[in-house]
Amino acid sequence: MKKVLDEKCLNCGASLKYDPKKEKFYCEYCHGEFTLNDLKKKKVKKKADNLKEAEFDLMEDMNGYHCENCGASIISLDNISSTTCVYCKSNAIIKNRLTGIYKPDSIITFKYTKEDAILAFKEICKGRLLMPKNFNDIKNISEMEGLYVPFWLYNLENDCYIKADCTRVSTWVDSRNIYTKTSYYKVERGGILAFSSVPNDASKRFDDTIMNAIEPFDYKELKDFELSYLASYISEKYDVNKEDAYLNIKERIEEDSKNYLKNLNNTYQTTLVTDATNDIKIKETKYVLLPVFVLNIKFHDKIYHFAMNGQTGKLVGEIPIDSKKLIVLIVFSFLVSMILLLIFFKVQGYRW
């Protein structure tokens, strides 16, 4: 049987959860609060037991994972590294999916709660005249989870160079004519550009478009990874390796480099890049976990996906349009336009 880990209360032994507001771990039963250092001190005392447990974790069998608290089987997708027992709600951290090559270098912890995510969803729906009635009812939330999503962060340098065709246009007038002069230029620009902490999500399950939309994260708040931070959250290990993720990063760096050089001290009216070369060098790659709330809204048998940056509170998602409201708005706009047009003609003295 493969064991999972669970942070326990130092007072009563119940499962601990992480409070992002206080940046402490708390117990729902005895109301105890503990810092990360408190939990580390406990683990130091049990170092011998931990070594035995680590040896035990290396044993391979076919019995799956079981909750350390109640013994129930834990069903987990291959890339899930922490979850919650569906029976006793204890935290379940699958240690061997967070060690070796799968051990994150750093983590940004949650600053917002599930309640904050619900309020953000309600807020983003405000003032949406074409939104279907009751779409923002919290009863429509079919799934909402706080997830630590795996990301690769790249520090890079790009020795880049562009050629461009540019123009400057000037105009002047005299008493009879308007004159226009167009000057044409061949422009070359180059330089070594440094890029820091460029992210790419490392999970196939998440839509890259949504993950890009909830950026940026403040990477100054990266902390050394500790298993304890995963308490009460779901986390995943990467299933997109850094070599494959780099292909997306490469395209992004090349495009950003071209646009930067194109717009650098640009005094031209038009700039058309005709050629670009890039020599990208990876200086450092980090494997990190970043906090994301995922909300799935089920409405009229369709699922709408929303995601919130668990550090900044930025929420993105697709809000549907009520076709009936859209038709009413079009008809109403047409009638108002016609009335205003008739009033204009009448004021101008036109008669029919």
N, C-alpha and C positions, 0 to 999 in steps of 0.2 A: 504494500500500500504506500503510495506517495503522499507525503505530508505537505500541508500548506501552513504558512506562518500567519499569526494573528497577534497584533499588539494587545496586551492585556493590561487592565487597570492595576496599578501597584498597590491599591488598597483592597479591592474586592475581587479582582480576577476577571471582571467582565470585559467585553471587547471595547476598545477605545476608538473614538472618532477624532478627526482633525477639524479644528475650528479655524477657518482662514482669517476671521476677523482678529482673533487674539493670537494667532500663530501658536496655539497650544493644542495638546491632545486632551480630550475630556471624556468622562464616563457618564453615561445617561442614568446610571443606577445610583451611585453614591455621590455623584456630582464632583468627583475629584478632577483636578486639572494638573497637567504635567508638561514640562518642556521636553524638547528633544534630548537635552543633556540628562534629564531624569531617566529617560528610557535607555540611553546609552550606558549609564552607570549600572542599570539592572543587567544589561547584556554582558558587561564586563564580568560581573559576578558569576554569570552562568557560562563563562567561556568554555569550560570543559564540556558541558552539555551541548553547547552549540557545535563543537568539533565533532562530537558523536553524531549529532543530527545531520551535519553536512555529509559525513560518510554515509549515513543512511539514505540521504537524498540521492546519492549516486547509484543506488540499487535500481535496476530496471525491472518492472513487472507489468502485468497487464490489468491491474486492478484499478487504475485511474487515480484520481485525487479525492481525498476525503477531508471533511471539515474536522479540524483539531478539537473544536468545541463540542459538537454533537455527534460526530462520526458519519454524518450523511455524505453521500456521494456528491461531488461538485462537478457539474457538467460545464466544460469550458472549451471554447474554440482554441485552436492550436496557438494563436498568437496572443491570447489573453494572459496577462501576467499577474493581475490582481482583480478580484471580484468580491461578491458577497454571497454567503450561504443563503439559499432561498428559504431554508427552514428556520434557522436561529438568528439570521441576519448578522452573523459574525463576519469579520473581515477575513478574506482568504487571499494570502499573498503566495503565489507559486514561485518559490525561491529559485528553482533551477531555470526559470525563464527570465531571471534578472541577474544572472551571474555570467562570468566568462565574457564572451563576445556580446552578450545581450545586456551587460550591466551598463546603464546610462552613466555618462560622465557627470551630468548636471541635471537639475530640475528647477522649474519655476513653479512655486506652489500657488494654490488657489487663493484669491483675495475676495472672491464673491461666493455666495451660497446659492442653493437651488431656488430659494425664495427670491433672491435678487434676479435670477434668470427669468422667473415667471413674471416679475414686475417689468423687466426689460421687454419681454414679449408683449405684455399688455400695452406698454408705452409705444412700441413701434407700430402698433395697430391703430393708435389714436389718429383721428382726422382722416382716415382712409374712406372717402365717400363711396368708392366703388367696391369696397371689401364686402363679401357676403355677410349677412346678418349672422351673429353668433359664432363667427369663425374664431374670434379671440376668447371664447369660453374655455376656461381652464379644463373643463371636462373633456375637451377634444385632445388634450395632451396624452397621446398613447404611450409615449416613452420619453423620459428625461433622465439623463445620467451625467454625472461629472466624470470626465475621462481625462487621463493623462495620455496624450497622443504622442507617439514617437516622432521625432524630427531629427534630421541631419542639419548641422550648422557648418558652413564653410567660410574660412578666411582665405581670400584669394588675391592675387595680383594679375592684372591684365596689361600686357604691353601691346597697346592697340594703336591703329593708324587708319585714317580715312582719307579718301579723295572725294571732293564734292564740286558740283557746278553751281555757282551762286550768281545772283543778280542784285543790282541796286537800281532803283527806279526813281528818277526825279522829274518833277513837273513844274512848268512856269507858264505864265500868260503875258501877252501884251494886248494892245488895244484891239487886235484883230484875231489872234490865234491862241490856241492852247498847245504847248509843246511838251512832249514826253521823251525823256532820254533814258535808255536802258543800257547799263554797263554790265558786261559779263566777266566772270572771274573763275579761274581754276584754283581751288583752295585745297591745301593739304594740312592735316593736323594729326598730332600723335602725342602719346605720353604713356606713362605707367600709372594705372589707376588701382587703388587698393580698395577692396571690399571686405567688410567685417560682418560676421554672423549672418550670412545669407541663408535663409531657411528653406528646407524642402521636406514636406511630410513624408514619413517613412512607413506609412500604412496604406495598403491597397484599398482598404475598406472605406476610406474617407475621400470625398470629392475634393480634388486639388483646387478647384475653383473656389469652393467654400473656405478651405483652409487658407488660401491666399487672401481671401476677402476679410478675414478676421485679424490679419496682421495690422499693425506691427505689435510685437512683444517687446518689452523692455529687458534686454539681455543683461543689463547691469544687475538685475535681481536674480540671476542664476545662482543656485546654491549647489554645494556638493550633494550628490545623490545619497539619500538614506531610504531604506525600505519603509521606515515608519511613516514617511510622508504619504504613502499610498493608502493609509488607513481610511476606510469608508469611501474610497473611490475605485473606479475601474481603471486599469491601465493595460496597455498593449506593448508587446515587443515588436520590433520592426520586422516587416516582411518585404521591404524594398531595400536592397543593399545600397551602400553609399556610392558604388560605381554607377548603378542604374539611376539613382537620384541625381547624380552629377550631370547626367545628360540634360535634365531640365534646367539645372543651375547654369550650365554652359550657355544655353540659349538665352537665358535671362541676363547673364553678364554681358554677352555680346550685344544684345539689344540696348541695354542700359549704357554701355560704353559708347556705342555709336551715337545715341541721343545726347549723351554728355558732351562729346567732342563736337557734334553738330551745333549745339546751342551755346558753346563756350565763347563768350565775348562776341556773339553773333550780331553784326551790324548790317546784314544783308536782308533784303526783302524775301528772297526765296533761297533755299538751300536744298539741293538734291544730291544725296550721297550716291556716288557711282561705284565706289569700291571700299571695302573694309577688310582689314586683317586683324587677327587676334592671336595672342600667345598667352594663354591662361595658365598660371601656376597655382596649384593648391598649396597653401601654407599650413593649414591645420583643418582637421575635420573633427567635430564633436557630435556625439550621440546624446540627445537630451530628451526629456519629457516635458511637454508644455500643457497647461491646463485649458480644457475646453468643455463647455456644457453643450450637450446635444439634445435638441428638442425635436420630437417628431409629432406633428399635428395631423390627426386623422379627421378628415372632413369630407363628407359625402363619398366615402369609400376610396378616398385618395389620400396619400401621405405627403405632407409638406415638411421639408427639412429646414431646420434653423440651427445655427451654431452661435455660441457666445464665447468670446475670449474671456477665460476665467481670471485673467490678470487685470485687463483694462475695462471689461464690461461691454465691449463692442459686440453688438448682435447683428447678424445678417440672416437673410432667409427670403423665401418667395411667398408673397401674399397674393392669393387668387383674386380675380376680378369677377364680380357678379354681372353676367351678361345682360340681365334684365335692367339692372341699374345703369349699365353702360348705354343701352338703347334709350332709356328715359332721359339720360343726360344729353345724348346727341339730339333727340327731338326737342328737348327744352332749349338747348343752345341755339338750334335752328330757329325756333319760334321767337326767341328773344332777339336774335339777329334781324329777323324779318321786321319785327315791331320797331326796332331802332332805325332800320332803313326807311320804313314808312314815315316815321317821325321826322327824319332828316329831309326827305323829299317834301314833306308838308311845310316844314320850316323854310325851305328854299323856294317855296311858292309854286311847286309843281302841282298840276291838277290832272285828274283822269277823266 
